[in-house]
Every structure is written in structure tokens, then in C-alpha cells.
Amino acid sequence: HGVEYAFGAHDYPTSGVFEVEPRQCPGFAFRKSVFIGSTTLSPAELREFIEQHAGNYNGDTYHLIAKNCNHFCNDLFEIDWKLYPRLGEPTCEN
């Protein structure tokens, strides 16, 4: 849908999940895309899905090793597929 969702650190007990233009996250050098599947959700439905889960990823809980952007990505794809069948199962994990 032309949007990249990510999870990053900040000092506040609010969501650290944000969206950026794909491959343009400030402060990071893009190296490689990893295809993890596709969805039939509309952009609005996908954003709502992300927002429903963003509360589990407050910026002040970010940890470089124990709770980072890879955990965020993996956790989204471990959600019960029966609850969200239109997400489609991933073909590859980050």
C-alpha cells in the first residue's frame, strides 16, 4: 500500500509504532527488502489493524535486543490467522 510500518524507541509511554515511505526511514540506510506476504486488506483496514496492536509497542519499552522492530514484525505475523484471514499467511519471515 506504499507505507512501511516500524517500531522505534522514544522516552514516553506511548506507541513507538510509526509509518514512513518505504525504504525511507530517517536515520537508517536501506539495505534490503524481505517479502513477507501480501494482504487483501484496504489501506484503511491495514492501518486500523496496525493501530489495534501498536499499544503493545510503547517507545519506552523498546530494547535493542529484547524488543525491537524485528519483534514487532514477527509478532504481527504470529496473530491467529483465523481472526484475520484476509491478512494472508506470510511466505517468509523477517
DACOR-V43951 format. One line per field, one symbol per residue. phi: phi as a letter, one per 20 degrees, with the letter a starting at -180 (. if undefined). psi: psi as a letter, one per 20 degrees, with the letter a starting at -180 (. if undefined). A space follows every 50 residues. Layout:
phi = ???
psi = ???
This chain:
phi = .mcddbcbebedecgdebcbfgmcfgncefcaecfdpccdffgfffffgf ffdffecfgedfcgdebcfffgffffeefgfffcfffnffeadf
psi = jkqpqrprqrjqlrpjprqrppjkppjqopgqqopjarqjqrgggggggg hhihiimqhjipphghnahhgggghhijqohhhmhihqqqiqq.
